[in-house]
Amino acid sequence: MQPLQYLQTTTGMIWMAVSVLLGFILTCLAYVIINKVPAKWLCDYNETPSPELLSGKRVSYIGSGIVLSIVSAVCLTALRLQFNKGYDIYFILLTLIIFVALMITVCDFKYTIIPDQFTIALGVLGLMISVYDIVRSYNILHQSWWSPLAGAGIGAAVMILIDLLGMLIYKKDGMGFGDVKLFFAVGILTGFPGTIYTLIISIITASICFVVVIIVAKIKSSGSPSPIQEAPAAAETDIDTSDAVQSFVSQKDDESIPEESGEDDEEIGMTSYLAFGPYIAIAIIAYLTLFDGIKYLVSLYLNLFN
């Protein structure tokens, strides 16, 4: 059924209300789970949990949770409009996938860690919906049986390639192995060419956010006292500006290696890692909730060459 037609039905209106409610409930549940999971899930393999992790008071719903609840409600509403009557299985499984992606976003932003358990859950859910899509011959996410395999291979390969480029250019990991595993799971879900679309969305989103943070840092820096007039104050301002950028760029990898010190440590790009997991998760949500629109835009683009 067309989204607008579905929205005008009684069932559609009820499901819209349910979708909004689900957005708030699942976001609250995500925060509860992150505060309750074992502390080791949020640490590197050889890292000792911090007192904050052991306390169980890790993330607060007040603030970011409210914003994410609103975003989740909007996303689930858009998802239901696309996968409405006759596609309830899709809606249920994709809702769970968005729920897992939400937890990955919070964990990677807060602790620069993508718990393997969440990646596995995403992969299992992706496999379930892929098998359902292919066996029932709906072919919504996958046009053929090899699509999930191709998507997983391409997703992991691109992340490994970025990591190798980082090793060649900066002599350090360019991408965490947690991101590699995550994009392998994403590939199973989105298939080919969905993995490519998801990758493009994640790169664009991360780039925009990074540019915004750099601009904000520059603006704050330009408002600081002149180094000639107040050298100590300027030095403090430089540290604060760096911290603003560091809040966006992680100081360690999802599968981190021991931190190294040296003269180059002052260069963010040389010693720090982009917490790319949240932007992968955002790309997953955007791809699923804007699925029809993305397919339409891609078809318009391809028709330019016909």
N, C-alpha and C positions, 0 to 999 in steps of 0.2 A: 504494500500500500504506500502511496506517495506520502511524504512527511506531513504536508499541509492537510491532506485529507484525514490522515490518522489523528492529527492534533484536534480536528473538529469533532471527533467521536467521543462518546462518554468514556470508553475504555482508554483512549489516548490521553484524555485530560487526567484520568486517575493515575495513569502511568507517569505522566509528567510530574505530578505531585509526589509520587513514590520515588522518582529519580532524584528530585531535589532533597527529599528526606534521606535517601540513601547516601547522597553526597556528604551530608553532615555526619551521619552515623558512621560511615566507613572511615572518614577522616579522624574522628574521635577515636575509633577503634585502632587506627594506625598508630596514633600517638601512644595509646595504652600499650600496644604490643611492643613498640620500640623501648618504652620504659621498663618492660617486663622481661624481654628476652635476655638470655645469659650474656654477661658482660663480654665474654670471649667472642661473641658474634660481631662485636663492634670494635675489635682490635685486630691488628696484624697477627699473623700466626705465632710469632715469637715475642709479642708485646705483652707486658703486664697491664691489666686493666687499671685505669686511674680511679681515684676515690669517687669521682663523679659517676663513672660507669657503675661502680659497685654499689653506690647509694640508691640506684634505681630512679633518681630524679634527673633525667637526661634532657628531655625536651618538654617544653610547656605549651599547652594548647592555646593559651591566651596569646594572641598576637598572630604568629604565623599560621597557627592551626585554624583560626577563624578565616583568614584569607584563603587558605587551601580548601577549607570546607565550601566556600562560595565557588571557587574554581571547580572543585569536584562536582558540585551540584549542577553547574552549567554544562560541564563535560558529559555527565551522565544523561542529562536531558537531551543534549545533541546526539549522544549515542543511541538513545531510545528512539529518537525520531528517524534515525537511519535504519536501525535494526528493530522494526516494530512488529506488527502482527505477522506471525508465521516465522519469525526469527528470534524467538524467545531464548533458545539455547545460545545463540550468538551473544545476545545482550547479557545473559547471566555470566558466561565465561569471560567476555570482554570487560564486564564490570569488575570481576575478580582480578583480571590482569591490570586494570587501572589502579585498583587497590594496592597491589604489590608494587607497581611503578611508583605510587605515592610514597610508600615506605622507603623504597630505594632512594628517592629524591631527598627525603628528610635525612636519612642516614649518611648519604654521601656529602651533603652540604654541611652537616654538623660534625661528622667524624672522618670524612674522606675515606669511608669504607663502604663497600658494597657487600653485605653479608652473602656468603655462598648460598645460604638457605633460601634467601629471597630470589636469587638468580635461578636456583633449581626450581622453585615454585613457579617462576615466570616461564621457564622452559617447559615444564610439565603442562601448564595451562595452555601454552602455545601449541604444544604437540596435540593436546586434546582437541582444540578447535581446528587445527589443521587436518587431522584425521577425519573429523566430522565434516568439514568443508569438502574434502576430496571424496569420501565414501558416499555422502549424500548427493554428490555432483552439483552442489550449489555454485562452487567455483567463484566465490566472492573474494576470498583472500588469496586463493591459490588456483591457478589455471591448470596445473598438472601435478602428478605425484612427486616429481623431482623439485618442485618449487621450494618446499621447506628446506630441503637439503642444500639447494643452491643458495638460498637466503642465509642459512647458517654459515656456509663456507665463505661466502662473500663478506658477511659481517665480521667474522673473526679474522679473515685475511686482511681486511682494510685496517682493523685495529692493530694487528701485528705489524703491518707495513708502517703505520704511524709511529709505533714504538721503535722500529728499526731506524727510521729516519731521525728520531730523537737521539738514538744512540750514536748515529754517524755525525750529527751536527753538534750536539751538546755533550756527547759522551755520557749521557744519562738516559734512563728510561723516558721515552716520550709519551707513553700511555700505559696505565696500569693494567696488569693482567686481569684485574677484576672487570675492567671495561671490555676486555677481549671476551671473557666468559659471558658477560651481559649481552654483548652484541651477537654472540652465537645463539643465545636464547631468543633474542629479538628476531634473528633471521628465521628461526623455526616458525615464529608467529607470523611475520609479515611476508616471508617468502621472497621470490623474485618476480617483479622488480621492486616490491615493497621495501625491501631492505635498503635499496639505494635511496628511495624517497625519504625513509627514516633517517638515514645517515646525513643527507643534505639538510633536512630540517634541524637536526641536532647541531650540525656545524654552524648553520646560520644563527640559531638561537644563542649558542655559546659565544659566537663572535660579537653579536649585538650587545649581549650583557657585558662582555669584557670591555668593549669600546666605551660603553656607558660608565663603567667603573673607572676606567682610565681618565675619562673626561672629568668626572666628579673629583677624582684625586688631583687633577691638574688645577681645577677651579679652587679647591681648598688650598693648594700649594701657592697659587697666585695671590691669595689673600693673606699670606703669612708675612711677617715683618721682613724687611730687607736684611740680607745677611751681613751687610756692612754696618747697619745700625745695631742689630741685635743678633750676633752670631750664635749664641747658645740657643735662643728661641728658635732661630731658623733650623738649627740642627734637630730640635725636638719636633718641629713641623715636618721635617723630612721623614722622620721615623713614623709619625702618624700617617702621612701619605702612603708610605710603604705598607703600613698595616691595613689601610683601606683596600689596597690592591690584594694583599695577602688574604683578606677575607673572602675574596673571589677565587683566588688561585691557591690550591692546596699546597702545603709544605711537604707532603709525602704522598706516595702512591697508594692505591688501594691494596696492592700486594707489596708493601714498601720494602726498600732496602735500607740498611743503616745510613743515617744522615752523615754527610761529609761536611767538613768545615774547610774554609780556605778563603783566599782573597775574593774569589768569584761569588761567594755566598751572598754578596750584596745585590747581585743581579737576580731578580726574580725569575726571569726566563731561563736562567742557567741552573737554578737549584730547586725550583718549585714545579709543581705539577698541577695542571688544570683538572679540577674535580669534574670530569666529563660525564660521570654517571647521571647526575640530575638532568642534564640536557638530552641524554639518551632517553631517559624516562619521560621527559617533556615531549620529545619527538614521538614516542610511542603513543602517548595520549592524544597528541595533535593528529597523528596519522589515523587513529581509530575513530576519533570523534568528527574529523573532517574528511572522512574517507571518500564520500561521494564528490565533494568539492575538489579534492586533490586529483581524483581520476578524471574529472571533467577538465580541469586546467591542463593536465598532461595530454589529454586527447586533443585539446585546442592547439597546444604547442606542436604536437606531432602532425596535425593536419596542415600546418604551415609548410611542411616539406612534401606534401602530396600534390 
